[in-house]
Amino acid sequence: MVTEGRIKQKKLENQLKLDAKLQELEVLLTITYLDYSFRNLINETVSCCQKIKTWTIFFIYLKNSENFVMKSY
């Protein structure tokens, strides 16, 4: 009878330890996922800004070329 009580108590303690470790792991996974998502957002934003910058330079070049052509005539 005493042995059964100890076994139940040990199982309960082990279950509590396992639950605590799982909860800690969930927090770490959440932080990792948020970090990954944030990095992707930054990369997409930088890529978008680089494309906008490239297009802006292209349009400035095009505008200057049009002015040059217009002045030539």
N, C-alpha and C positions, 0 to 999 in steps of 0.2 A: 504494500500500500504506500509506504514512504517512497519507495523507488519510483512508482508511477507518478507520484507528485513531483519528484525531482525531474523526471523526464519531461513532464508537461511544462514545468517551470523553465527548463533549459530550452525546450522548443519555442516557448513564448519569448524568451530572451533573444534567441537566434532570429526569430521572426522580426522582432523590433530592430535588431541590428541591421538586418537585411533591408527593412523598410527605410531606415535612416540612410543607408548607402544608396538605395534607389532614388530617394528624394534628392540627395546631394548630386547624383549623376544627372538627374533631370534638370537641375539648375545649371550644371555645367554645359549640358547640351543646348539649353535655351540660350545661354550666353554665347556659345560658339555659333549657333544659328543666326543670332542677331548680329554678331560680328561679321559673319559671312555675308549676310544680307546688306549690311551697311557698306562693306567693301565693294560689293557689286553695284550698289547705288552710286557710290563715288566714281567707280570706273565708267559706268554708263554716262554719268554727268560730264566727266572729263572728256570722254569720247565725243559726246554731243557738242561740247564747247569747242573742241578741236575742229569738228566738222563745220561749225558755224564760223569759226575763225578762218578756215580755209575758204569757205564760200564768200566771206566778207572780202578777203584779199582778192579772190577771183573777180568779184563785182567791182571792186576798186580798180583793178587792172583793166577790166572791160570798159569801165567808165572813162578811164584815162586814154584808152585806145580809141574810143569813140571821139573824144575831144581832139585827139591828135589827127584822126582822119578828117574831122570836120574842119580843122584849121588848115589842113593841107590843101583843101579845095578852095 
